Amino acid sequence: MFGIGSCCTAAQAGGFDKPVRKTLLDLGPSPDQPDFPNLHIHLSCYYYPTLMVKELDDDGNKGALRISVLRVEHAKAPRCIRELRAGEREIPEGGYFWGVKDQMVFVIADDGEGEGRYFAVYDAVRLKKTFRDALRFNTEPDFSRTADGSRSMRYQRVFFAQCSLMKNGAACWRTVVDQTGLRNGPMPMCSGYDDDAADPSLVAFPVEVALHPEPVRMVLAGPVLCFAAQ
């Protein structure tokens, strides 16, 4: 669901929650890369007041081998081990652990697609995916707490169009406007195009998402950018 305007009045803003502590274990050389002994498997454990998030990584592979979540009491936080503990559940999402906000766990794609990069939000209690979108590469969301106590986040959304603004012009722009909720303003100039004007366009613009009780995305006033999808 989307709209236009500002969905929330922020009482405070900031990034992801900082873990109380983090443990990093070196589990030895990657078994799949015998010719590269410097490539190792690592286990990272991130401790939060009520959560522990574990990420198992292999330097020889793109994306985490496993991301899992365990509900904990900080005073009784368990030791960081590779094996899954009772009650520990895996997140069924490729990519990397990105961060925690409140009782939400964020996972980000292992690579970008042009200027865009997908991410997903999981409810840490039910371990259910509640939201998925794409934002501009190498950026992070800014979180706010509204007057009624609900959580929202702002970021520069990237929409993957199925047409080219360079080749199809106004017709493609009308499709993008219809599918994103953008105002029907001037079509943005595109960058990153070389010889193939038919490459689909990526359109970036600011949004705010109210995350509770169900995600609602609102388009904000701000610059609209266009990039080639490569």
C-alpha positions as CSV (number, residue, x, y, z in Angstrom):
1,M,0.0,0.0,0.0
2,F,1.3,3.5,-0.8
3,G,0.3,7.1,-0.6
4,I,1.7,10.5,-1.1
5,G,2.8,13.0,1.6
6,S,4.2,12.4,5.0
7,C,2.8,9.5,7.0
8,C,4.4,10.2,10.3
9,T,5.5,13.0,12.6
10,A,8.9,11.9,14.0
11,A,9.5,12.3,17.7
12,Q,13.1,10.9,17.3
13,A,15.2,9.5,14.6
14,G,18.2,7.2,14.3
15,G,19.7,4.1,12.8
16,F,19.7,0.4,13.8
17,D,19.8,-0.6,17.4
18,K,23.4,-1.1,18.7
19,P,24.1,-4.6,20.0
20,V,25.0,-4.9,23.7
21,R,28.0,-6.9,22.5
22,K,29.2,-8.9,19.6
23,T,31.3,-12.1,19.4
24,L,33.3,-13.1,16.3
25,L,34.6,-16.6,16.0
26,D,37.1,-17.9,13.4
27,L,36.1,-21.4,12.5
28,G,39.0,-22.2,10.3
29,P,39.7,-22.3,6.5
30,S,36.8,-22.6,4.1
31,P,36.4,-26.3,3.1
32,D,35.4,-25.3,-0.4
33,Q,38.5,-23.2,-1.1
34,P,41.5,-25.4,-0.5
35,D,43.7,-23.3,-2.8
36,F,43.0,-20.1,-0.8
37,P,43.9,-20.9,2.9
38,N,43.3,-17.3,3.9
39,L,39.5,-17.7,3.2
40,H,37.9,-18.7,6.5
41,I,34.5,-19.5,7.9
42,H,33.3,-17.0,10.6
43,L,30.5,-17.0,13.1
44,S,29.2,-13.6,14.3
45,C,26.9,-13.4,17.3
46,Y,25.1,-10.1,18.0
47,Y,23.5,-9.8,21.4
48,Y,20.5,-7.5,22.0
49,P,18.5,-7.2,25.2
50,T,16.0,-9.8,24.1
51,L,17.5,-11.3,20.9
52,M,20.7,-13.0,19.7
53,V,21.3,-13.0,16.0
54,K,23.8,-15.3,14.5
55,E,25.4,-15.1,11.1
56,L,27.6,-17.9,9.7
57,D,29.8,-16.7,6.8
58,D,32.2,-18.3,4.4
59,D,34.8,-16.0,2.8
60,G,34.6,-18.2,-0.3
61,N,30.9,-17.6,-0.8
62,K,28.7,-14.6,-1.4
63,G,26.0,-14.2,1.1
64,A,25.7,-15.7,4.6
65,L,25.5,-19.5,4.9
66,R,22.9,-19.1,7.7
67,I,21.2,-16.3,9.7
68,S,19.4,-17.4,12.8
69,V,17.5,-15.7,15.7
70,L,17.1,-16.8,19.3
71,R,15.0,-15.1,21.9
72,V,17.1,-14.5,25.0
73,E,17.2,-12.8,28.4
74,H,20.3,-10.5,28.4
75,A,21.4,-11.8,31.8
76,K,21.3,-15.3,30.5
77,A,22.6,-14.8,27.0
78,P,24.0,-18.1,25.7
79,R,27.5,-18.7,24.5
80,C,28.2,-18.1,20.8
81,I,28.4,-21.6,19.1
82,R,27.9,-22.8,15.6
83,E,25.2,-25.3,16.4
84,L,21.6,-24.2,16.6
85,R,20.2,-24.1,20.1
86,A,16.7,-25.2,21.2
87,G,14.3,-22.5,20.1
88,E,16.8,-20.9,17.6
89,R,15.3,-20.5,14.2
90,E,16.8,-19.8,10.8
91,I,15.7,-16.8,8.6
92,P,14.7,-18.2,5.2
93,E,16.3,-15.3,3.3
94,G,19.5,-15.1,1.3
95,G,21.9,-12.2,1.9
96,Y,23.4,-10.8,5.1
97,F,22.2,-9.8,8.5
98,W,21.8,-6.0,8.3
99,G,20.5,-4.9,11.7
100,V,17.9,-4.9,14.4
101,K,15.3,-2.4,15.3
102,D,13.0,-3.1,18.3
103,Q,11.7,-6.6,17.6
104,M,12.5,-6.5,13.9
105,V,15.4,-8.2,12.1
106,F,16.6,-6.7,8.8
107,V,18.3,-8.8,6.1
108,I,19.9,-7.2,3.0
109,A,20.8,-8.8,-0.3
110,D,24.3,-10.0,-0.8
111,D,24.8,-7.6,-3.7
112,G,23.2,-4.7,-5.5
113,E,21.4,-4.6,-8.8
114,G,22.6,-1.4,-10.3
115,E,21.8,1.4,-7.9
116,G,19.3,-0.8,-6.0
117,R,19.6,-3.3,-3.3
118,Y,16.8,-5.4,-1.8
119,F,16.1,-5.9,1.9
120,A,13.6,-7.7,4.0
121,V,12.1,-7.2,7.5
122,Y,11.3,-10.0,9.8
123,D,9.2,-10.0,13.0
124,A,11.6,-11.5,15.5
125,V,8.9,-13.0,17.6
126,R,7.1,-14.9,14.9
127,L,10.1,-14.9,12.5
128,K,7.7,-13.9,9.7
129,K,8.6,-11.6,6.9
130,T,6.6,-8.4,7.2
131,F,8.1,-6.2,4.5
132,R,10.3,-6.3,1.5
133,D,11.6,-3.5,-0.7
134,A,14.7,-2.0,-2.3
135,L,16.7,1.0,-1.4
136,R,19.6,2.9,-3.0
137,F,22.9,1.1,-2.8
138,N,25.2,1.9,0.2
139,T,22.4,3.8,2.1
140,E,20.6,3.0,5.3
141,P,17.1,3.7,6.6
142,D,16.4,6.4,9.2
143,F,14.0,5.3,11.9
144,S,11.5,7.4,13.8
145,R,9.1,6.9,16.7
146,T,5.8,8.6,16.1
147,A,3.6,10.4,18.7
148,D,1.5,7.3,19.1
149,G,4.6,5.1,19.7
150,S,4.6,3.3,16.4
151,R,7.8,2.8,14.4
152,S,8.5,4.2,10.9
153,M,11.5,4.4,8.7
154,R,12.6,6.7,5.8
155,Y,14.9,5.7,3.0
156,Q,15.5,6.3,-0.7
157,R,13.5,3.7,-2.4
158,V,14.6,2.1,-5.7
159,F,11.8,1.0,-8.1
160,F,12.8,-1.5,-10.8
161,A,10.9,-0.4,-13.8
162,Q,10.1,-2.9,-16.6
163,C,10.7,-0.2,-19.2
164,S,13.2,2.4,-20.2
165,L,12.7,6.1,-19.6
166,M,15.5,6.7,-22.1
167,K,13.8,4.8,-24.9
168,N,10.1,4.9,-24.1
169,G,10.0,8.3,-22.5
170,A,6.6,9.6,-21.3
171,A,4.9,6.2,-21.8
172,C,7.3,4.5,-19.4
173,W,7.1,7.4,-16.9
174,R,3.3,7.1,-16.7
175,T,3.7,3.4,-15.9
176,V,6.2,4.2,-13.2
177,V,3.9,6.9,-11.7
178,D,1.0,4.5,-11.7
179,Q,2.9,1.7,-10.0
180,T,4.8,3.7,-7.4
181,G,2.4,6.5,-6.3
182,L,4.8,9.2,-7.4
183,R,3.3,12.5,-8.3
184,N,2.9,12.9,-12.1
185,G,5.7,15.5,-12.2
186,P,8.5,16.0,-14.6
187,M,10.2,12.9,-15.8
188,P,13.7,12.6,-14.3
189,M,16.9,12.7,-16.4
190,C,18.6,9.3,-16.4
191,S,22.3,8.5,-15.9
192,G,24.4,5.4,-16.6
193,Y,23.1,4.8,-20.1
194,D,25.7,4.1,-22.7
195,D,24.8,2.5,-26.0
196,D,21.7,0.5,-25.1
197,A,18.9,2.9,-24.4
198,A,16.5,-0.1,-24.0
199,D,17.9,-1.1,-20.6
200,P,15.2,-0.9,-18.0
201,S,15.3,2.1,-15.7
202,L,15.7,2.2,-11.9
203,V,13.9,5.1,-10.3
204,A,14.9,6.3,-6.8
205,F,12.8,8.6,-4.6
206,P,12.3,9.2,-0.8
207,V,9.6,7.3,1.1
208,E,8.5,6.7,4.6
209,V,7.1,3.4,5.8
210,A,4.9,3.0,8.9
211,L,5.8,-0.5,10.0
212,H,2.9,-1.2,12.4
213,P,0.4,-2.7,12.5
214,E,0.8,-3.4,8.8
215,P,3.4,-1.7,6.6
216,V,2.1,1.4,4.7
217,R,4.5,3.1,2.4
218,M,4.2,6.9,1.7
219,V,6.0,8.8,-1.0
220,L,7.7,11.9,0.3
221,A,8.6,15.2,-1.4
222,G,12.1,15.1,-2.7
223,P,14.3,14.5,-5.7
224,V,13.4,11.7,-8.1
225,L,16.4,10.1,-9.8
226,C,16.8,7.6,-12.7
227,F,19.6,5.1,-13.4
228,A,20.2,2.4,-16.0
229,A,19.6,-1.1,-14.6
230,Q,23.2,-2.3,-14.9
